[in-house]
């Protein structure tokens, strides 16, 4: 199993959020809540999942993202995916 670099994953997730939703990179911190603070909705979440699937080349099951609430949750979910 390869070591997954969460700092690199965070950068990719941050870049995706900036690119897809025109968010300010300064607002994207690990503790930021996707829905409350970054103003994403469920359709945005789907767009993010599709983007991450394309970036990682891994299939992301929707149920794996149901519990995702913060940027760090996204990073952890992607790290878990890549660790398999």
BELCOR-V969464 format. One record per residue. RES is the residue in one small letter. OMEGA is omega in whole degrees, -180 to 180 (none if undefined). NEAR is the number of other ideal C-beta (glycine too) atoms within 10 Angstrom. D_FIRST is the distance of its C-alpha to the first C-alpha in Angstrom with 2 decimals. Layout:
[[RES OMEGA NEAR D_FIRST] [RES OMEGA NEAR D_FIRST]]
//
This chain:
[[x -180 6 0.00] [x 178 6 3.78] [x -180 8 6.62] [x -178 15 8.91] [x -177 11 12.46] [x 177 16 14.79] [x 178 7 17.80] [x 179 12 17.07] [x 178 21 16.55] [x 179 19 19.78] [x 179 14 21.56] [x 180 16 20.70] [x 179 23 21.84] [x 179 20 24.90] [x 179 14 25.75] [x -180 19 25.56] [x 178 24 27.85] [x -176 14 30.24] [x -174 10 30.34] [x -170 14 30.68] [x 178 15 32.91] [x 178 7 34.57] [x 176 18 33.55] [x -180 9 34.22] [x -180 11 31.05] [x 180 6 32.61] [x -174 14 32.58] [x 177 21 28.85] [x -177 14 27.47] [x -176 15 24.63] [x -176 8 27.36] [x 178 17 29.31] [x -175 13 30.02] [x -172 21 29.55] [x -175 14 32.70] [x -173 10 35.04] [x -178 15 34.48] [x 172 18 33.12] [x 175 12 35.38] [x 173 18 32.98] [x -175 10 33.95] [x 178 8 32.25] [x 176 8 32.83] [x -180 16 31.22] [x 178 17 28.15] [x 178 12 28.00] [x 180 15 28.43] [x 179 21 25.56] [x 180 18 23.24] [x 179 12 24.46] [x -180 17 23.94] [x 176 20 20.33] [x 180 14 19.71] [x -178 10 21.33] [x -175 14 19.44] [x -175 14 15.89] [x -180 7 16.84] [x 177 12 15.50] [x 179 8 18.06] [x 179 16 18.82] [x -179 9 20.87] [x -178 9 23.93] [x 178 7 23.67] [x -179 14 20.37] [x -180 17 22.54] [x -176 9 25.62] [x -178 8 24.89] [x -179 19 24.03] [x -176 13 26.89] [x 177 18 25.90] [x 180 22 24.11] [x 177 16 21.55] [x 178 15 21.02] [x 180 25 20.26] [x -179 22 17.76] [x -179 16 16.01] [x 179 19 16.17] [x 179 25 14.72] [x 178 16 11.83] [x 180 11 11.18] [x -177 18 11.67] [x -178 18 9.31] [x -177 10 6.36] [x none 6 7.33]]
//
